[in-house]
Amino acid sequence: MRIAILEDDPDQAELLTHWLRLAGHQTHAFERGAALLAVLERETFDALLLDWNLPEVSGIDVLREARERLRSRVPVIFVTARDQEQDVVSALTAGADDFLVKPVRRLELLARLEAVARRPRGLPLEGGVFEVGPFRIDGHVRSITRDMQPLRLTTKDFDLAALLLRNVGQLLSRKRLLETVWGANAPRFSRSLDTHLSRVRRQLKLTPEHGWRLTAVYGYGYRLDRLPISAPGSNQSESEAS
């Protein structure tokens, strides 16, 4: 999973990062709530780990902004020294999924993280089976069908297609796409991403006449949108993913 950590204590942030990366997750650490909110406006994560007591913008403020203004359903776990019952109630009422009191135990953190990631949110985060329009995505056997017809996809094409279909209507940065498919050390300027996305667009028929548009946002990334199916003879133009 791709996880954002909001923690102003460098030692604590380093420890959480170390644990999560050992478990195979990708991490992005933030010291200030405002910085994380700015990134959340243009990028997506699979989970957030939030400290509560922070300068300027607190963790609870970040949660409320993410849920209310940004309409984000990303799983949120508080990792904080606050341990009063009212703190837990306030966090859960504001939309948190779980609450851990420092000092945190590594295996418990990883287990809680996996647990919230499995909770239904319209679309699962990892694995599982979900449907979007004519597509059925099965993360267990890594297959996609369109109108019940199986599609022949390479491993990377499946990963890209599943990520796009999990995030319809959301702008995904090139960094997010590359990290998900090629890992944390993916080259930033690789043209392989564009090549694979062009193939995904063609194989899944992600074109306006089929009710989809895969748009390249110059200098940033891609967004997949659902559209009304164009009427025969329509002059609606296609947006190439190239």
Secondary structure, 3 states (H helix, E strand, C coil): CEEEEECCCHHHHHHHHHHHHHCCCEEEEECCHHHHHHHHCCCCCCEEEECCCCCCCCHHHHHHHHHHHCCCCCCEEEEECCCCHHHHHHHHHHCCCEEEECCCCHHHHHHHHHHHHHCCCCCCCCCCEEEECCEEEECCCCEEEECCEECCCCHHHHHHHHHHHHCCCCEEEHHHHHHHHHCCCCCCCCCHHHHHHHHHHHHHCCCHHHCEEEEEECCCEEEEEECCCCCCCCCCCCCCCC
